[in-house]
Amino acid sequence: MNFVEVVGIQVDTRHFIGGERIASTETFTNTSPIDGSFLGEISRGGTAEVDLAVTAARNAFPAWAAMGPAKRGALLLKLAELVEANIENLAQLETMDNGSLLRSHRRGVMPRVAMNIRFFAEWAINELKHEVFETRGHSNNISWDPSGVAALITPWNAPLMLATWKVGPALAAGDTVVLKPAEWTPLSASFFADLTVKAGIPAGVFNVVQGFGREAGAALTAHPGISRISFTGSVPTAKVIAHAAADNLTPCSFELGGKSPLLVFDNADLDLAAELAVEQYDNAGQVCLSGTRILVHESVADVFAEKFRDRAAKLTQGDPRDPETDIGPQIHQTHFDRVKGFVDRAKTDGQSIVMGGEPNSELGGLYFKPTLVKNPAPGSEIVTAEVFGPVLCMQTFTSDEQALEMANGTEFGLAAVVVSGSRAHADRITKDLVAGTIWVNCFFVRDLRAPFGGSKKSGVGREGGNWSFDFYADVKNTVISPNGWKE
Ligand code: ADP
C-alpha cells in the first residue's frame, strides 16, 4: 500500500526523491492524536534514502540556481496558488495528523503556508538588495548566490507552517531542498510534495525523506553534500545536529525552545493581560513562543488571577475538528507522558497547582487539562524547563528590576510578552529584555519581513526577510574599481 486515505484525501506514504516516489522496506506507524486511530504505515528512511535525496538535490541544483529569481518565482507563485486552492484539504489532513485546531488551520495556518512561499519568492525578485556603497571610488556590489542543498528538519507542532517557513526562502534563494518532517506528522509534507509537481517545480529541486530523527535526520545533517542545515526543534537535538554538522562545517540555523515570560505590570490593562495570558494555552501549549511564565506585579496579582481564572474556565477542551474547541490533545503518547511527568513531579515537590494538573478523564486519550502552577519555587523544574504542554506558571514581582531579573533568568531567550499601560515604561522594559521577539500589549503578530529567532539557548541566527537569504544564500561582495576599463 503506497497510499493512505485520510478524511477522503489520498496521501502517498513513500518518500519523494528526484521527482519520484520511493518506498523503504521498513515503515513506521502514524496515528492520530485526536483518538489514536491508525493513519498509515509510512516509509522509514535512513542513510540510503538520504543519500539518494541529496544526490537528486545536487543534480537539480545547477539548473535551478541558473534560472534566477524571476523564473523560480513564477513557479513558486504557482505553488502558493495551489496551496491556497488546497487549504481545506491541508487543514483537514494536518488536524488529523497533529491534533491542532481545524479552525486555526483553515483561517490562519494554511493561508500562512501559501504566504511563506509567495512572500519569499517576491522578496527575492523585488527586495533583495543592499545599497551599493563606495570605497575610494570603488563600488561594493552585494549579491546572494544560491548555495547548494538545504537540509531542513522540522517539528510536529505546526508541521507545514514551519516547513514552508524554510522551504520558501531556500527555494527562492536558488537552493534545492531535502526536507525531513517530524515522524509524528509526515502527511502534510507528502501532500505538499504532490503540489510541487503540479506547480512544475523540476524534479529533484524539492525532496522529502521521512523517518526518525536518529536515522534519517542524523544521516541528513551529517551528509557532506549539503550546504545548509535549518532546524526547528528542541535544544538537546540541536546540540546533536551541531556535532553532526561540525565535520563538514555546515552552517546551521536553529530555532529552538523557550520558557518565555509574560510580564503584567501594575499599570497594565488587566483584562487585556488576562486575555493574552489565556492565549498561551493555544495549540494545547505546544508552541515554542508561548509565554509560559506569567510574572505579575504583586499589587495587581489577585485581581489579575481572578480575571485569568474566569477566562480560563471558559476554555473548551475537546476534538480539534469541533469549531467550539479551544484546546485539543497533546501530539503523541510519548509527549503526553512527558508533560504529565513534569506536572506529577511538580506535585511531588509540593508546588501549588491551582488549576488542571491532570489528564482530562472525561475525554481520555491524549487530552491534558489546562494547568496553572502558582508561585512555583524559584529554580524548580516546572518554572525553568520547557514543558511544551498546557502548563503555565504564575509568579509575582515588586519592582521593574526584579521583573527583568526574573524574566531574563533562564537559559532561553525566544520571546517575551509585556503588558504595560505606559509607552515610556514599556520602552524601558523591552530595552533590557533578552529575547528574539517581544510583543507589547499583543501576542503572535508576525511579519515575514521581520527577523525571527532566539537569543541564548533558544536559537542560532535569524530568519525572515533579508535574514533568510543571508542564511540560505552565499552572500558575495564584488568590489569594482573605477580604473582599468577599456570600454
Ligand atoms: P521533540 O523531542 O519535541 O520531538 P526534536 O527536536 O527531537 O523535538 O524533533 C524535531 C525534529 O528533529 C524532528 O523532525 C526529529 O525527527 C528531528 N530529529 C530528532 N533527532 C535528530 C537527530 N539526531 N538528527 C537530526 N534530526 C533529528
Boltz pocket constraint, residues with backbone or C-beta under 6 A from the ligand:
constraints:
  - pocket:
      binder: B
      contacts: [[A, 153], [A, 154], [A, 155], [A, 156], [A, 180], [A, 181], [A, 182], [A, 183], [A, 211], [A, 212], [A, 213], [A, 214], [A, 216], [A, 217], [A, 218], [A, 221], [A, 232], [A, 233], [A, 234], [A, 235], [A, 237], [A, 238], [A, 240], [A, 241]]
      max_distance: 6.0
